[in-house]
Amino acid sequence: MQAVILAGGFGTRLRPLTYTIPKPLLPLAGEPMVKRLIDAMPEVVDEVILTVGYMAEMVEEFFKEHDVGKSITVVREEEPLGTGGAVKNVEKYVDDVFLVFNADVVSSLNTKEIVAYHCKKSPLATVSLFSVEDPTAFGMVNLDENGRILSFVEKPKREEVTSHLINAGTYVLDTDVLDYIPPKRMVSLEREVYPHLLETERGMCGFPFSGFWTDAGTLENYLKAQHFFIAKMGIECCAHSTATILGRVERNVYLGREVYVGKRAKVSNSAVLEHVSIGEGAEIEGCIIGPGAVIKPNTFIKDCIIGEGAKMEGTHVGERYGYR
C-alpha cells in the first residue's frame, strides 16, 4: 500500500527557523517531524511518496542518509499545487487505495483502523475527523447515522456551527478520486474536489477518532506536538546524550545535540536544537531555539522563535529573531 505525504509548504508560520530547515525535518522530541509520521504508519504501507517543493534537496538528502523502513520516493513540485494538485501530481505512483497525510498533522489516529473502515464501507474517500470545542477555524463536517459525510463547511461562522467534528487532515482515497482532480494546476481537495465526491453514489465517509490532534505548523502547536511524543515516552523532558545541563530543565523540553545550559539558567516548555548555548542565569519559556543560537547570560526569552545562529540578549517576548 502507498502513502502520500503532502509536504510542499514553506513553513511560513515557523519562520525564521524554516528559512534554513524545511518544516518536515524539524525535530519533535529528537526525531524529524516526517519520520515521526512514517513511524506511525501501519505495516501494510510499504511505499511512501513525499510531495516536496521548498528546500526539496534537504529532504532528499535526509532519506538518502536514513533508512526509515519503507521505500521512499520524493516528488518535487516546481510550483505550489495545493492538496489536490499534489495528489494528482503523484498519480503514476499509486495503484490502489492509498493514504494521504498532511505532513504537519500530529495525532493519535490509528491508521490501520481507518484503512480497515474504508475497505469495509468502500466510499471514494474516507476522512479522519476530530472533535473540537470551536470548529470555526477549521473545516466542519456533518455525518449521517451511517458515517457518510453530508457536508463540508470551511471555517463556519459561529451561528453556522452544526457539528464539532473537523477534517483532521488524514485521508484514505480510492484511485478513482484522481479522475476528479484536474492536472497541472493548483487544486484544493477540501474546497474543490470533496464537494463533487459528496454528490456521487459512493460518496465519502468520516472516521471520527479521539485522543490527540494538532497542526504542528505554529509555535504553540509545535510545542503541543512535542509534548505528545515526550509524554508517550513516559518522561518529563528529552535531552540528547551530548547535552550539558548545569541549570534547570523543566516539563516539555527537548535539548538537541551538544546543547549547553549554564548554571542558574532555566528552560521550560521549549525545543532547543543542536549546538545552542544558553548562558548562566538565562530563562527560556515556550520557545523554539534554532541551531547554533547563543543565548547570553541573564537573557529572558518567552514565546519566541529564534532562528539559526542568532545571538540573543536582554528581554524578548512573542518575537522572532535570526536568519533573514
Beta strands, then each sheet from edge to edge (+ up, - down):
strand 1: 2-7
strand 2: 27-28
strand 3: 31-32
strand 4: 47-52
strand 5: 71-76
strand 6: 98-102
strand 7: 105-107
strand 8: 125-131
strand 9: 139-143
strand 10: 149-154
strand 11: 165-173
strand 12: 204-209
strand 13: 213-215
strand 14: 238-239
strand 15: 244-245
strand 16: 248-249
strand 17: 253-255
strand 18: 260-261
strand 19: 266-268
strand 20: 270-272
strand 21: 277-278
strand 22: 283-285
strand 23: 288-289
strand 24: 294-295
strand 25: 300-302
strand 26: 305-306
strand 27: 311-312
strand 28: 315-317
strand 29: 320-321
sheet 1: 5+ 4+ 1+ 6+ 11- 8+ 12+
sheet 2: 2+ 3-
sheet 3: 7+ 13-
sheet 4: 9+ 10-
sheet 5: 14+ 17+ 20+ 23+ 26+ 29+
sheet 6: 15+ 18+ 21+ 24+ 27+
sheet 7: 16+ 19+ 22+ 25+ 28+
end
